[in-house]
């Protein structure tokens, strides 16, 4: 965490980059009580990156199925393996990993979770791209953890 803070504080303002995205896809859950693959996860969020590679992000979304849904709010650390910044055509892909804290709330109240994700941004134009991602929100529980996962795709912009 100290490295992230040092990278963000030490970055020149011109080196900081802001990105946004809207994303959705099929989702499900698995846990001690069973599992299902009948949900959809819709979310919007953003990232602030130092040098186009390391930074923080947040998102707000809805994990919904026919029985209702959960609101999901997350704060994450993100690392892009290839800089996510306007560059020549040779560098259209920006694969990344992300992890952080999530708060899920809905019919049964609210609960804490942590999340992990991996994916890539495919920059189709200098400021517009396609985001592809797998994300898993893990809810600790004394009876066994519960995973709320999703395969998501959407638009990214910078």
Secondary structure, 3 states (H helix, E strand, C coil): CHHHHHHHHHCCHHHEEEEEEEEEEEEEEEECCEEEEEEEEEEEEEEEEECCCEEEEEEEEEEEECCEEEEEEEEEEEEECCCCCCCCHHHCEEEEEEEEEEEEEECCEEEEEEEEEEEEEEECCCCEEEEEEEEEEEECCCCCCEEEEEEEEEEEEC
